[in-house]
Amino acid sequence: MSPEDAEQLNVLLLQIQAKLNQSVGFIRDHDSTKSFESYQRVVAEIMATVQLDIQERLWRDYPQLRPEFLTGPIGSIPRSMGRRSTSRAMRRMHNEPDCGKN
């Protein structure tokens, strides 16, 4: 992939993340609390997958494309953390129960 193509892909992926985030707000404002919480969990899993499985690979090859707010020890997720570990860590950060599912 050329650097220009990587930049275009990066923009598209960041736009996807932003739209998913907007959709969570929409559901929060237009649906029940129970539906919102369920939807929010699903979107969080999707966003984690996009970042961990797609964007991190892209940013490894093109580090200059990583958004500044994701650099440093807080924004970076160690490779040793798989999706399950990361999802559990995210739930702990948001005080959601870990039901052992993932």
C-alpha positions as CSV (number, residue, x, y, z in Angstrom):
1,M,0.0,0.0,0.0
2,S,1.3,3.4,-0.8
3,P,1.6,6.1,1.9
4,E,-1.2,8.0,0.2
5,D,-3.5,5.0,0.2
6,A,-2.6,4.4,3.8
7,E,-3.6,8.0,4.7
8,Q,-6.9,7.6,2.8
9,L,-7.6,4.4,4.7
10,N,-6.7,6.0,8.0
11,V,-9.1,8.8,7.4
12,L,-11.9,6.4,6.5
13,L,-11.3,4.3,9.6
14,L,-11.3,7.4,11.8
15,Q,-14.6,8.5,10.2
16,I,-16.1,5.1,10.9
17,Q,-15.1,5.4,14.5
18,A,-16.6,8.9,14.8
19,K,-19.9,7.8,13.2
20,L,-20.2,4.8,15.5
21,N,-19.5,7.1,18.4
22,Q,-22.2,9.5,17.2
23,S,-24.7,6.6,16.8
24,V,-24.2,5.8,20.5
25,G,-25.3,9.3,21.4
26,F,-28.3,9.0,19.1
27,I,-29.4,5.8,20.8
28,R,-28.8,7.3,24.2
29,D,-31.1,10.2,23.3
30,H,-33.8,8.3,21.4
31,D,-34.1,4.8,23.1
32,S,-34.4,3.2,26.5
33,T,-31.6,3.0,28.9
34,K,-31.5,-0.8,28.5
35,S,-31.3,-0.5,24.7
36,F,-28.6,2.2,25.0
37,E,-26.4,0.1,27.3
38,S,-26.7,-2.9,25.1
39,Y,-26.0,-0.9,22.0
40,Q,-23.1,0.8,23.6
41,R,-21.4,-2.5,24.5
42,V,-21.8,-3.8,21.0
43,V,-20.4,-0.6,19.5
44,A,-17.5,-0.6,22.0
45,E,-16.6,-4.2,20.8
46,I,-16.8,-3.1,17.1
47,M,-14.6,0.0,17.8
48,A,-12.1,-2.1,19.7
49,T,-11.9,-4.6,16.8
50,V,-11.4,-1.8,14.3
51,Q,-8.6,-0.2,16.3
52,L,-6.8,-3.4,17.5
53,D,-7.2,-5.5,14.3
54,I,-7.0,-2.9,11.6
55,Q,-5.8,0.5,12.7
56,E,-2.9,-0.8,14.9
57,R,-1.5,-2.7,11.9
58,L,-1.8,0.3,9.7
59,W,-0.2,2.6,12.3
60,R,2.6,0.0,12.8
61,D,3.5,0.4,9.2
62,Y,2.8,4.1,9.0
63,P,3.3,5.5,12.5
64,Q,3.0,9.1,11.4
65,L,-0.8,8.4,10.8
66,R,-1.5,7.5,14.4
67,P,-3.6,10.4,15.9
68,E,-1.7,12.4,18.5
69,F,-4.2,11.7,21.2
70,L,-3.4,8.0,20.9
71,T,0.3,8.3,21.4
72,G,2.0,7.6,24.7
73,P,1.4,5.1,27.5
74,I,-2.3,5.8,28.0
75,G,-3.3,5.7,24.3
76,S,-1.3,2.7,23.3
77,I,-2.4,-0.8,24.1
78,P,0.3,-3.4,24.5
79,R,0.3,-6.1,21.8
80,S,0.3,-8.7,24.5
81,M,-3.2,-7.8,25.4
82,G,-5.6,-9.7,23.2
83,R,-9.1,-8.6,22.4
84,R,-10.5,-10.4,25.5
85,S,-8.1,-8.9,27.9
86,T,-8.6,-5.4,26.4
87,S,-12.4,-5.8,26.5
88,R,-12.2,-6.7,30.2
89,A,-9.9,-3.8,30.9
90,M,-12.2,-1.5,29.1
91,R,-15.2,-2.8,31.2
92,R,-13.2,-2.2,34.4
93,M,-12.4,1.3,33.3
94,H,-16.1,1.9,32.8
95,N,-17.2,0.0,35.9
96,E,-19.1,-2.5,33.9
97,P,-19.4,-6.1,35.1
98,D,-17.2,-8.7,33.5
99,C,-19.5,-11.6,32.8
100,G,-16.6,-13.8,31.5
101,K,-18.0,-13.5,28.0
102,N,-15.9,-12.4,25.0
